[in-house]
């Protein structure tokens, strides 16, 4: 039988000049525990502008689950560079994505979580 859930691939893209990825990692780990998920977590260091272009890196931190950015407004952006990322959330501008985006993406990509 297939498992009710699968381990989603979570990537946190960052560059060394911006410290915000550590808080993003902590948020991913905390929300994953709350959802009783064990994602495959990869930290991806983006070393230079060329790599930023290749990876379509929108700034640090960028959180992708199964290759999809968790920011629902990401399609509006195409500036790929080594920079600290600013998210436009309901609460205003933030150096971290909205936790609800992360929670929704984890649930969607894990195949659902049993309510029991």
MOPAC internal coordinates of N, CA, C and O (Angstrom, degrees):
PM7 1SCF
backbone

  N    0.0000 0     0.00 0     0.00 0    0    0    0
  C    1.4517 1     0.00 0     0.00 0    1    0    0
  C    1.5272 1   109.97 1     0.00 0    2    1    0
  O    1.2310 1   120.84 1   -32.63 1    3    2    1
  N    1.3003 1   116.01 1   147.37 1    3    2    1
  C    1.4606 1   121.18 1   177.12 1    5    3    2
  C    1.5204 1   109.41 1   -75.85 1    6    5    3
  O    1.2310 1   120.98 1   -31.69 1    7    6    5
  N    1.3061 1   115.73 1   148.31 1    7    6    5
  C    1.4534 1   120.74 1   176.32 1    9    7    6
  C    1.5201 1   109.76 1   -70.38 1   10    9    7
  O    1.2310 1   121.06 1   -27.64 1   11   10    9
  N    1.3484 1   115.58 1   152.36 1   11   10    9
  C    1.4676 1   120.38 1   178.52 1   13   11   10
  C    1.5212 1   110.88 1   -68.68 1   14   13   11
  O    1.2310 1   120.68 1   151.62 1   15   14   13
  N    1.3154 1   116.30 1   -28.38 1   15   14   13
  C    1.4570 1   119.84 1   179.84 1   17   15   14
  C    1.5201 1   109.12 1  -132.24 1   18   17   15
  O    1.2310 1   120.87 1   -20.64 1   19   18   17
  N    1.3133 1   115.93 1   159.36 1   19   18   17
  C    1.4581 1   121.24 1   174.47 1   21   19   18
  C    1.5186 1   108.32 1  -124.64 1   22   21   19
  O    1.2310 1   120.57 1   -15.67 1   23   22   21
  N    1.3083 1   116.51 1   164.33 1   23   22   21
  C    1.4601 1   120.73 1   179.52 1   25   23   22
  C    1.5214 1   109.09 1   -84.77 1   26   25   23
  O    1.2310 1   119.90 1   -75.00 1   27   26   25
  N    1.3184 1   117.79 1   105.00 1   27   26   25
  C    1.4648 1   119.43 1   178.78 1   29   27   26
  C    1.5285 1   110.68 1   -70.63 1   30   29   27
  O    1.2310 1   121.05 1   -33.51 1   31   30   29
  N    1.3203 1   115.60 1   146.49 1   31   30   29
  C    1.4580 1   121.68 1   175.16 1   33   31   30
  C    1.5213 1   108.07 1   -83.02 1   34   33   31
  O    1.2310 1   120.53 1   -59.88 1   35   34   33
  N    1.3279 1   116.60 1   120.12 1   35   34   33
  C    1.4586 1   122.83 1   177.59 1   37   35   34
  C    1.5208 1   107.49 1  -114.25 1   38   37   35
  O    1.2310 1   120.73 1   -57.13 1   39   38   37
  N    1.3218 1   116.20 1   122.87 1   39   38   37
  C    1.4652 1   121.49 1   177.07 1   41   39   38
  C    1.5214 1   108.66 1  -114.31 1   42   41   39
  O    1.2310 1   121.18 1   -47.35 1   43   42   41
  N    1.3234 1   115.35 1   132.65 1   43   42   41
  C    1.4582 1   121.14 1   172.24 1   45   43   42
  C    1.5154 1   106.29 1  -112.91 1   46   45   43
  O    1.2310 1   120.88 1   -70.61 1   47   46   45
  N    1.3243 1   115.92 1   109.39 1   47   46   45
  C    1.4550 1   121.63 1   179.44 1   49   47   46
  C    1.5215 1   108.89 1   -91.43 1   50   49   47
  O    1.2310 1   120.86 1   -42.59 1   51   50   49
  N    1.3360 1   115.95 1   137.41 1   51   50   49
  C    1.4582 1   120.68 1  -176.84 1   53   51   50
  C    1.5204 1   109.41 1  -154.34 1   54   53   51
  O    1.2310 1   121.13 1    -8.94 1   55   54   53
  N    1.3270 1   115.44 1   171.06 1   55   54   53
  C    1.4590 1   119.39 1   168.79 1   57   55   54
  C    1.5233 1   107.53 1  -132.71 1   58   57   55
  O    1.2310 1   120.71 1   -23.10 1   59   58   57
  N    1.3204 1   116.24 1   156.90 1   59   58   57
  C    1.4643 1   121.60 1  -171.54 1   61   59   58
  C    1.5250 1   114.21 1   -62.78 1   62   61   59
  O    1.2310 1   119.08 1   158.63 1   63   62   61
  N    1.3220 1   119.36 1   -21.37 1   63   62   61
  C    1.4557 1   121.37 1  -177.85 1   65   63   62
  C    1.5178 1   114.78 1   -80.26 1   66   65   63
  O    1.2310 1   119.91 1   179.13 1   67   66   65
  N    1.3246 1   117.78 1    -0.87 1   67   66   65
  C    1.4659 1   120.89 1  -177.02 1   69   67   66
  C    1.5300 1   109.31 1  -132.29 1   70   69   67
  O    1.2310 1   119.68 1   -59.62 1   71   70   69
  N    1.3294 1   118.22 1   120.38 1   71   70   69
  C    1.4693 1   121.26 1  -173.86 1   73   71   70
  C    1.5286 1   114.72 1   -82.78 1   74   73   71
  O    1.2310 1   118.93 1  -179.62 1   75   74   73
  N    1.3223 1   119.65 1     0.38 1   75   74   73
  C    1.4620 1   121.26 1  -170.97 1   77   75   74
  C    1.5282 1   115.10 1   -69.91 1   78   77   75
  O    1.2310 1   119.88 1   166.07 1   79   78   77
  N    1.3317 1   117.83 1   -13.93 1   79   78   77
  C    1.4644 1   118.74 1  -177.60 1   81   79   78
  C    1.5221 1   112.73 1   -69.06 1   82   81   79
  O    1.2310 1   119.67 1   153.96 1   83   82   81
  N    1.3279 1   118.24 1   -26.04 1   83   82   81
  C    1.4687 1   119.91 1   179.96 1   85   83   82
  C    1.5263 1   110.46 1   -64.44 1   86   85   83
  O    1.2310 1   119.56 1   136.67 1   87   86   85
  N    1.3182 1   118.44 1   -43.33 1   87   86   85
  C    1.4714 1   121.55 1   177.24 1   89   87   86
  C    1.5315 1   110.06 1   -64.72 1   90   89   87
  O    1.2310 1   120.19 1   144.03 1   91   90   89
  N    1.3292 1   117.24 1   -35.97 1   91   90   89
  C    1.4599 1   120.86 1   177.90 1   93   91   90
  C    1.5277 1   110.14 1   -65.05 1   94   93   91
  O    1.2310 1   120.28 1   137.42 1   95   94   93
  N    1.3239 1   117.08 1   -42.58 1   95   94   93
  C    1.4703 1   121.19 1   178.01 1   97   95   94
  C    1.5246 1   110.11 1   -60.84 1   98   97   95
  O    1.2310 1   120.49 1   135.22 1   99   98   97
  N    1.3276 1   116.66 1   -44.78 1   99   98   97
  C    1.4626 1   120.56 1   179.53 1  101   99   98
  C    1.5271 1   110.98 1   -62.41 1  102  101   99
  O    1.2310 1   120.23 1   139.95 1  103  102  101
  N    1.3257 1   117.17 1   -40.05 1  103  102  101
  C    1.4640 1   120.46 1   178.65 1  105  103  102
  C    1.5272 1   110.60 1   -64.64 1  106  105  103
  O    1.2310 1   120.08 1   135.83 1  107  106  105
  N    1.3328 1   117.46 1   -44.17 1  107  106  105
  C    1.4660 1   120.95 1   178.45 1  109  107  106
  C    1.5224 1   110.34 1   -59.85 1  110  109  107
  O    1.2310 1   120.38 1   134.62 1  111  110  109
  N    1.3191 1   116.88 1   -45.38 1  111  110  109
  C    1.4612 1   119.93 1  -179.08 1  113  111  110
  C    1.5326 1   111.10 1   -64.75 1  114  113  111
  O    1.2310 1   119.64 1   136.93 1  115  114  113
  N    1.3319 1   118.29 1   -43.07 1  115  114  113
  C    1.4619 1   121.86 1  -178.89 1  117  115  114
  C    1.5250 1   111.52 1   -65.68 1  118  117  115
  O    1.2310 1   120.22 1   131.05 1  119  118  117
  N    1.3313 1   117.19 1   -48.95 1  119  118  117
  C    1.4689 1   120.79 1  -179.15 1  121  119  118
  C    1.5257 1   110.14 1   -64.39 1  122  121  119
  O    1.2310 1   119.99 1   142.04 1  123  122  121
  N    1.3166 1   117.63 1   -37.96 1  123  122  121
  C    1.4677 1   120.87 1   177.81 1  125  123  122
  C    1.5270 1   110.59 1   -61.29 1  126  125  123
  O    1.2310 1   120.45 1   135.91 1  127  126  125
  N    1.3285 1   116.75 1   -44.09 1  127  126  125
  C    1.4759 1   120.06 1   177.25 1  129  127  126
  C    1.5246 1   110.62 1   -60.91 1  130  129  127
  O    1.2310 1   120.63 1   134.77 1  131  130  129
  N    1.3433 1   116.40 1   -45.23 1  131  130  129
  C    1.4730 1   120.47 1  -179.76 1  133  131  130
  C    1.5284 1   111.28 1   -59.74 1  134  133  131
  O    1.2310 1   120.17 1   144.51 1  135  134  133
  N    1.3246 1   117.27 1   -35.49 1  135  134  133
  C    1.4625 1   122.07 1  -179.92 1  137  135  134
  C    1.5315 1   112.07 1   -88.10 1  138  137  135
  O    1.2310 1   121.04 1   179.67 1  139  138  137
  N    1.3330 1   115.63 1    -0.33 1  139  138  137
  C    1.4663 1   122.14 1  -177.60 1  141  139  138
  C    1.5270 1   111.59 1    57.69 1  142  141  139
  O    1.2310 1   121.50 1  -135.54 1  143  142  141
  N    1.3272 1   114.73 1    44.46 1  143  142  141
  C    1.4624 1   122.18 1   177.08 1  145  143  142
  C    1.5185 1   109.45 1  -113.52 1  146  145  143
  O    1.2310 1   121.53 1   -25.06 1  147  146  145
  N    1.3058 1   114.68 1   154.94 1  147  146  145
  C    1.4615 1   121.28 1   176.72 1  149  147  146
  C    1.5287 1   107.77 1  -127.94 1  150  149  147
  O    1.2310 1   120.48 1  -103.37 1  151  150  149
  N    1.3505 1   116.69 1    76.63 1  151  150  149
  C    1.4675 1   118.77 1  -176.36 1  153  151  150
  C    1.5255 1   111.49 1   -69.43 1  154  153  151
  O    1.2310 1   121.51 1   -21.32 1  155  154  153
  N    1.3046 1   114.72 1   158.68 1  155  154  153
  C    1.4593 1   121.21 1   171.80 1  157  155  154
  C    1.5251 1   105.75 1   -85.27 1  158  157  155
  O    1.2310 1   120.49 1   -73.96 1  159  158  157
  N    1.3300 1   116.67 1   106.04 1  159  158  157
  C    1.4580 1   122.26 1  -172.85 1  161  159  158
  C    1.5222 1   110.97 1   -99.28 1  162  161  159
  O    1.2310 1   120.80 1   -54.86 1  163  162  161
  N    1.3310 1   116.08 1   125.14 1  163  162  161
  C    1.4652 1   121.97 1   177.58 1  165  163  162
  C    1.5216 1   109.00 1  -122.64 1  166  165  163
  O    1.2310 1   120.38 1   -51.07 1  167  166  165
  N    1.3248 1   116.87 1   128.93 1  167  166  165
  C    1.4578 1   121.94 1   170.42 1  169  167  166
  C    1.5229 1   106.47 1   -93.72 1  170  169  167
  O    1.2310 1   120.47 1   -54.17 1  171  170  169
  N    1.3220 1   116.70 1   125.83 1  171  170  169
  C    1.4631 1   122.01 1  -175.58 1  173  171  170
  C    1.5195 1   108.61 1  -116.86 1  174  173  171
  O    1.2310 1   120.92 1   -71.11 1  175  174  173
  N    1.3337 1   115.85 1   108.89 1  175  174  173
  C    1.4637 1   121.41 1   178.90 1  177  175  174
  C    1.5254 1   108.40 1   -81.34 1  178  177  175
  O    1.2310 1   120.73 1   -54.01 1  179  178  177
  N    1.3140 1   116.20 1   125.99 1  179  178  177
  C    1.4686 1   122.76 1   178.37 1  181  179  178
  C    1.5364 1   106.34 1  -100.31 1  182  181  179
  O    1.2310 1   119.65 1   -74.83 1  183  182  181
  N    1.3408 1   118.28 1   105.17 1  183  182  181
  C    1.4590 1   120.83 1  -169.50 1  185  183  182
  C    1.5246 1   116.66 1   -81.58 1  186  185  183
  O    1.2310 1   119.77 1   157.76 1  187  186  185
  N    1.3548 1   118.04 1   -22.24 1  187  186  185
  C    1.4626 1   118.86 1  -173.96 1  189  187  186
  C    1.5226 1   110.48 1  -157.31 1  190  189  187
  O    1.2310 1   121.48 1    -8.49 1  191  190  189
  N    1.3306 1   114.78 1   171.51 1  191  190  189
  C    1.4572 1   121.15 1  -177.71 1  193  191  190
  C    1.5138 1   113.90 1   -61.51 1  194  193  191
  O    1.2310 1   120.34 1   142.95 1  195  194  193
  N    1.3286 1   116.96 1   -37.05 1  195  194  193
  C    1.4689 1   119.75 1   179.72 1  197  195  194
  C    1.5256 1   110.58 1   -63.48 1  198  197  195
  O    1.2310 1   120.71 1   136.55 1  199  198  197
  N    1.3325 1   116.25 1   -43.45 1  199  198  197
  C    1.4669 1   120.42 1   177.67 1  201  199  198
  C    1.5278 1   110.29 1   -65.83 1  202  201  199
  O    1.2310 1   120.37 1   142.48 1  203  202  201
  N    1.3332 1   116.90 1   -37.52 1  203  202  201
  C    1.4654 1   120.80 1   177.27 1  205  203  202
  C    1.5290 1   110.28 1   -58.02 1  206  205  203
  O    1.2310 1   120.17 1   137.50 1  207  206  205
  N    1.3281 1   117.28 1   -42.50 1  207  206  205
  C    1.4644 1   121.26 1   178.36 1  209  207  206
  C    1.5282 1   110.39 1   -65.40 1  210  209  207
  O    1.2310 1   120.44 1   133.74 1  211  210  209
  N    1.3275 1   116.76 1   -46.26 1  211  210  209
  C    1.4680 1   121.18 1  -178.09 1  213  211  210
  C    1.5252 1   111.63 1   -61.04 1  214  213  211
  O    1.2310 1   120.60 1   139.69 1  215  214  213
  N    1.3470 1   116.46 1   -40.31 1  215  214  213
  C    1.4624 1   121.14 1  -177.08 1  217  215  214
  C    1.5263 1   113.25 1   -88.47 1  218  217  215
  O    1.2310 1   120.65 1   178.76 1  219  218  217
  N    1.3417 1   116.36 1    -1.24 1  219  218  217
  C    1.4683 1   121.34 1  -176.73 1  221  219  218
  C    1.5319 1   109.64 1    54.74 1  222  221  219
  O    1.2310 1   121.85 1  -129.92 1  223  222  221
  N    1.3168 1   114.07 1    50.08 1  223  222  221
  C    1.4674 1   124.16 1  -174.36 1  225  223  222
  C    1.5226 1   110.16 1   -82.53 1  226  225  223
  O    1.2310 1   120.83 1   -64.79 1  227  226  225
  N    1.3331 1   116.02 1   115.21 1  227  226  225
  C    1.4640 1   121.56 1  -176.67 1  229  227  226
  C    1.5223 1   113.15 1   -91.97 1  230  229  227
  O    1.2310 1   120.01 1  -174.92 1  231  230  229
  N    1.3104 1   117.58 1     5.08 1  231  230  229
  C    1.4523 1   121.12 1   178.67 1  233  231  230
  C    1.5167 1   111.46 1   124.71 1  234  233  231
  O    1.2310 1   121.75 1   -13.50 1  235  234  233
  N    1.3149 1   114.26 1   166.50 1  235  234  233
  C    1.4584 1   121.82 1  -175.64 1  237  235  234
  C    1.5261 1   110.72 1  -100.22 1  238  237  235
  O    1.2310 1   120.26 1   -51.55 1  239  238  237
  N    1.3245 1   117.10 1   128.45 1  239  238  237
  C    1.4675 1   128.24 1    -3.07 1  241  239  238
  C    1.5244 1   111.74 1   -90.49 1  242  241  239
  O    1.2310 1   121.00 1   -32.82 1  243  242  241
  N    1.3193 1   115.70 1   147.18 1  243  242  241
  C    1.4512 1   122.57 1   169.43 1  245  243  242
  C    1.5162 1   106.58 1  -114.32 1  246  245  243
  O    1.2310 1   120.44 1   -54.89 1  247  246  245
  N    1.3273 1   116.76 1   125.11 1  247  246  245
  C    1.4598 1   120.88 1   178.84 1  249  247  246
  C    1.5184 1   107.85 1  -109.06 1  250  249  247
  O    1.2310 1   121.33 1   -56.00 1  251  250  249
  N    1.3339 1   115.06 1   124.00 1  251  250  249
  C    1.4624 1   121.39 1   176.91 1  253  251  250
  C    1.5190 1   108.56 1  -122.24 1  254  253  251
  O    1.2310 1   121.22 1   -42.02 1  255  254  253
  N    1.3131 1   115.27 1   137.98 1  255  254  253
  C    1.4600 1   120.94 1   175.78 1  257  255  254
  C    1.5164 1   106.76 1  -119.67 1  258  257  255
  O    1.2310 1   121.70 1   -58.42 1  259  258  257
  N    1.3416 1   114.36 1   121.58 1  259  258  257
  C    1.4684 1   121.07 1  -175.10 1  261  259  258
  C    1.5278 1   110.28 1    53.01 1  262  261  259
  O    1.2310 1   120.69 1  -141.45 1  263  262  261
  N    1.3292 1   116.28 1    38.55 1  263  262  261
  C    1.4550 1   122.37 1   174.81 1  265  263  262
  C    1.5204 1   115.65 1    84.31 1  266  265  263
  O    1.2310 1   120.13 1   177.52 1  267  266  265
  N    1.3428 1   117.35 1    -2.48 1  267  266  265
  C    1.4673 1   121.14 1  -177.58 1  269  267  266
  C    1.5227 1   110.29 1  -108.29 1  270  269  267
  O    1.2310 1   120.77 1   -50.97 1  271  270  269
  N    1.3281 1   116.14 1   129.03 1  271  270  269
  C    1.4616 1   121.49 1   176.63 1  273  271  270
  C    1.5259 1   108.38 1   -62.22 1  274  273  271
  O    1.2310 1   120.39 1   -41.16 1  275  274  273
  N    1.3401 1   116.86 1   138.84 1  275  274  273
  C    1.4667 1   119.66 1  -178.41 1  277  275  274
  C    1.5205 1   112.61 1   -77.60 1  278  277  275
  O    1.2310 1   119.68 1   166.10 1  279  278  277
  N    1.3197 1   118.21 1   -13.90 1  279  278  277
  C    1.4638 1   122.33 1  -179.73 1  281  279  278
  C    1.5281 1   109.03 1   -74.44 1  282  281  279
  O    1.2310 1   119.53 1   -62.94 1  283  282  281
  N    1.3388 1   118.51 1   117.06 1  283  282  281
  C    1.4646 1   119.85 1  -178.94 1  285  283  282
  C    1.5328 1   113.43 1   -67.56 1  286  285  283
  O    1.2310 1   119.77 1   166.98 1  287  286  285
  N    1.3395 1   118.05 1   -13.02 1  287  286  285
  C    1.4634 1   121.89 1  -179.98 1  289  287  286
  C    1.5251 1   112.90 1   -98.76 1  290  289  287
  O    1.2310 1   120.02 1  -168.61 1  291  290  289
  N    1.3184 1   117.56 1    11.39 1  291  290  289
  C    1.4649 1   121.36 1  -172.46 1  293  291  290
  C    1.5261 1   113.13 1   -64.86 1  294  293  291
  O    1.2310 1   119.86 1   152.35 1  295  294  293
  N    1.3219 1   117.87 1   -27.65 1  295  294  293
  C    1.4656 1   119.45 1  -177.61 1  297  295  294
  C    1.5242 1   112.11 1   -64.63 1  298  297  295
  O    1.2310 1   120.44 1   162.74 1  299  298  297
  N    1.3312 1   116.77 1   -17.26 1  299  298  297
  C    1.4614 1   121.11 1   179.48 1  301  299  298
  C    1.5252 1   112.47 1   -80.68 1  302  301  299
  O    1.2310 1   119.91 1   172.23 1  303  302  301
  N    1.3330 1   117.77 1    -7.77 1  303  302  301
  C    1.4605 1   120.59 1  -172.15 1  305  303  302
  C    1.5125 1   112.29 1  -115.04 1  306  305  303
  O    1.2310 1   121.63 1   -38.04 1  307  306  305
  N    1.3320 1   114.49 1   141.96 1  307  306  305
  C    1.4650 1   119.99 1   177.05 1  309  307  306
  C    1.5219 1   111.83 1  -144.24 1  310  309  307
  O    1.2310 1   119.77 1  -159.86 1  311  310  309
  N    1.3317 1   118.04 1    20.14 1  311  310  309
  C    1.4689 1   120.46 1   178.83 1  313  311  310
  C    1.5249 1   108.45 1   -92.45 1  314  313  311
  O    1.2310 1   120.39 1   -75.88 1  315  314  313
  N    1.3157 1   116.87 1   104.12 1  315  314  313
  C    1.4542 1   121.81 1  -178.21 1  317  315  314
  C    1.5180 1   109.11 1  -102.41 1  318  317  315
  O    1.2310 1   120.87 1   -64.40 1  319  318  317
  N    1.3384 1   115.95 1   115.60 1  319  318  317
  C    1.4677 1   119.84 1  -177.21 1  321  319  318
  C    1.5173 1   110.10 1  -165.27 1  322  321  319
  O    1.2310 1   121.47 1   -13.13 1  323  322  321
  N    1.3237 1   114.79 1   166.87 1  323  322  321
  C    1.4618 1   120.48 1   174.21 1  325  323  322
  C    1.5226 1   107.80 1   -78.53 1  326  325  323
  O    1.2310 1   120.68 1   -78.21 1  327  326  325
  N    1.3154 1   116.31 1   101.79 1  327  326  325
  C    1.4538 1   121.24 1   179.63 1  329  327  326
  C    1.5191 1   108.69 1  -155.54 1  330  329  327
  O    1.2310 1   120.97 1   -19.41 1  331  330  329
  N    1.3208 1   115.76 1   160.59 1  331  330  329
  C    1.4580 1   119.94 1   172.08 1  333  331  330
  C    1.5284 1   106.83 1   -77.07 1  334  333  331
  O    1.2310 1   120.91 1   -44.45 1  335  334  333
  N    1.2984 1   115.86 1   135.55 1  335  334  333
  C    1.4624 1   120.75 1  -176.12 1  337  335  334
  C    1.5245 1   110.36 1   -87.09 1  338  337  335
  O    1.2310 1   121.15 1   -37.51 1  339  338  337
  N    1.3091 1   115.41 1   142.49 1  339  338  337
  C    1.4610 1   122.36 1   175.24 1  341  339  338
  C    1.5236 1   106.90 1  -118.08 1  342  341  339
  O    1.2310 1   120.93 1   -54.05 1  343  342  341
  N    1.3273 1   115.82 1   125.95 1  343  342  341
  C    1.4623 1   121.89 1   179.78 1  345  343  342
  C    1.5210 1   110.26 1   -99.97 1  346  345  343
  O    1.2310 1   120.78 1   -39.11 1  347  346  345
  N    1.3134 1   116.12 1   140.89 1  347  346  345
  C    1.4572 1   122.06 1   174.12 1  349  347  346
  C    1.5246 1   106.97 1   -97.79 1  350  349  347
  O    1.2310 1   120.63 1   -77.41 1  351  350  349
  N    1.3362 1   116.41 1   102.59 1  351  350  349
  C    1.4556 1   121.78 1  -178.43 1  353  351  350
  C    1.5300 1   109.18 1  -108.45 1  354  353  351
  O    1.2310 1   120.65 1    -6.10 1  355  354  353
  N    1.3199 1   116.36 1   173.90 1  355  354  353
  C    1.4638 1   120.46 1   177.04 1  357  355  354
  C    1.5279 1   111.12 1   -62.33 1  358  357  355
  O    1.2310 1   120.52 1   152.11 1  359  358  357
  N    1.3321 1   116.61 1   -27.89 1  359  358  357
  C    1.4643 1   121.37 1  -179.66 1  361  359  358
  C    1.5280 1   112.51 1   -84.78 1  362  361  359
  O    1.2310 1   120.14 1   176.48 1  363  362  361
  N    1.3373 1   117.35 1    -3.52 1  363  362  361
  C    1.4557 1   121.35 1  -177.84 1  365  363  362
  C    1.5144 1   110.33 1   117.96 1  366  365  363
  O    1.2310 1   120.56 1    15.33 1  367  366  365
  N    1.3184 1   116.53 1  -164.67 1  367  366  365
  C    1.4618 1   121.13 1  -179.55 1  369  367  366
  C    1.5193 1   110.20 1   -78.23 1  370  369  367
  O    1.2310 1   120.95 1   -38.01 1  371  370  369
  N    1.3447 1   115.78 1   141.99 1  371  370  369
  C    1.4585 1   120.95 1  -175.47 1  373  371  370
  C    1.5232 1   110.23 1  -148.57 1  374  373  371
  O    1.2310 1   120.95 1   -25.78 1  375  374  373
  N    1.3336 1   115.79 1   154.22 1  375  374  373
  C    1.4661 1   120.89 1   175.09 1  377  375  374
  C    1.5289 1   111.18 1   -83.23 1  378  377  375
  O    1.2310 1   120.29 1   177.47 1  379  378  377
  N    1.3455 1   117.05 1    -2.53 1  379  378  377
  C    1.4610 1   122.53 1   179.11 1  381  379  378
  C    1.5180 1   109.64 1  -127.18 1  382  381  379
  O    1.2310 1   120.14 1   -31.02 1  383  382  381
  N    1.3267 1   117.33 1   148.98 1  383  382  381
  C    1.4624 1   119.44 1   175.70 1  385  383  382
  C    1.5270 1   110.59 1   -68.85 1  386  385  383
  O    1.2310 1   120.86 1   -17.67 1  387  386  385
  N    1.3061 1   115.96 1   162.33 1  387  386  385
  C    1.4552 1   122.35 1   176.39 1  389  387  386
  C    1.5310 1   108.15 1   -64.08 1  390  389  387
  O    1.2310 1   120.70 1   -49.76 1  391  390  389
  N    1.3122 1   116.27 1   130.24 1  391  390  389
  C    1.4665 1   120.44 1  -178.96 1  393  391  390
  C    1.5270 1   111.80 1   -59.09 1  394  393  391
  O    1.2310 1   120.09 1   146.80 1  395  394  393
  N    1.3167 1   117.43 1   -33.20 1  395  394  393
  C    1.4689 1   121.03 1   179.09 1  397  395  394
  C    1.5249 1   110.72 1   -61.59 1  398  397  395
  O    1.2310 1   119.99 1   141.97 1  399  398  397
  N    1.3489 1   117.62 1   -38.03 1  399  398  397
  C    1.4705 1   120.25 1   177.68 1  401  399  398
  C    1.5241 1   110.22 1   -59.25 1  402  401  399
  O    1.2310 1   121.13 1   135.64 1  403  402  401
  N    1.3373 1   115.44 1   -44.36 1  403  402  401
  C    1.4653 1   120.90 1   179.68 1  405  403  402
  C    1.5205 1   110.18 1   -63.18 1  406  405  403
  O    1.2310 1   120.46 1   131.16 1  407  406  405
  N    1.3104 1   116.72 1   -48.84 1  407  406  405
  C    1.4709 1   121.66 1  -178.64 1  409  407  406
  C    1.5372 1   110.27 1   -58.77 1  410  409  407
  O    1.2310 1   120.26 1   131.95 1  411  410  409
  N    1.3173 1   117.10 1   -48.05 1  411  410  409
  C    1.4661 1   121.23 1  -179.36 1  413  411  410
  C    1.5271 1   111.18 1   -61.46 1  414  413  411
  O    1.2310 1   120.29 1   135.95 1  415  414  413
  N    1.3228 1   117.04 1   -44.05 1  415  414  413
  C    1.4664 1   120.86 1  -178.58 1  417  415  414
  C    1.5268 1   111.21 1   -66.80 1  418  417  415
  O    1.2310 1   120.06 1   138.50 1  419  418  417
  N    1.3298 1   117.49 1   -41.50 1  419  418  417
  C    1.4671 1   120.21 1   178.01 1  421  419  418
  C    1.5218 1   110.91 1   -62.27 1  422  421  419
  O    1.2310 1   120.32 1   135.92 1  423  422  421
  N    1.3201 1   117.00 1   -44.08 1  423  422  421
  C    1.4618 1   119.84 1   179.88 1  425  423  422
  C    1.5210 1   111.10 1   -64.93 1  426  425  423
  O    1.2310 1   120.52 1   137.72 1  427  426  425
  N    1.3142 1   116.61 1   -42.28 1  427  426  425
  C    1.4647 1   121.09 1  -178.90 1  429  427  426
  C    1.5295 1   110.56 1   -63.74 1  430  429  427
  O    1.2310 1   120.29 1   134.12 1  431  430  429
  N    1.3127 1   117.04 1   -45.88 1  431  430  429
  C    1.4662 1   120.53 1  -173.52 1  433  431  430
  C    1.5241 1   113.88 1   -83.38 1  434  433  431
  O    1.2310 1   120.17 1   167.14 1  435  434  433
  N    1.3269 1   117.28 1   -12.86 1  435  434  433
  C    1.4696 1   119.04 1   179.16 1  437  435  434
  C    1.5191 1   111.53 1   -88.30 1  438  437  435
  O    1.2310 1   120.55 1   175.96 1  439  438  437
  N    1.3161 1   116.56 1    -4.04 1  439  438  437
  C    1.4444 1   119.89 1  -179.95 1  441  439  438
  C    1.5150 1   113.04 1    86.94 1  442  441  439
  O    1.2310 1   120.68 1  -167.47 1  443  442  441
  N    1.3170 1   116.30 1    12.53 1  443  442  441
  C    1.4642 1   120.24 1   178.52 1  445  443  442
  C    1.5155 1   111.03 1    97.93 1  446  445  443
  O    1.2310 1   121.38 1   -23.59 1  447  446  445
  N    1.3042 1   114.96 1   156.41 1  447  446  445
  C    1.4516 1   121.32 1  -179.88 1  449  447  446
  C    1.5158 1   107.67 1  -125.43 1  450  449  447
  O    1.2310 1   120.70 1   -48.16 1  451  450  449
  N    1.3332 1   116.27 1   131.84 1  451  450  449
  C    1.4601 1   120.50 1   178.03 1  453  451  450
  C    1.5169 1   110.30 1   -63.81 1  454  453  451
  O    1.2310 1   119.80 1   -41.74 1  455  454  453
  N    1.3088 1   117.98 1   138.26 1  455  454  453
  C    1.4585 1   122.68 1  -179.92 1  457  455  454
  C    1.5191 1   111.56 1   -79.92 1  458  457  455
  O    1.2310 1   119.56 1   163.48 1  459  458  457
  N    1.3296 1   118.44 1   -16.52 1  459  458  457
  C    1.4716 1   121.83 1  -178.25 1  461  459  458
  C    1.4902 1   112.69 1   -69.74 1  462  461  459
  O    1.2310 1   120.10 1   180.00 1  463  462  461

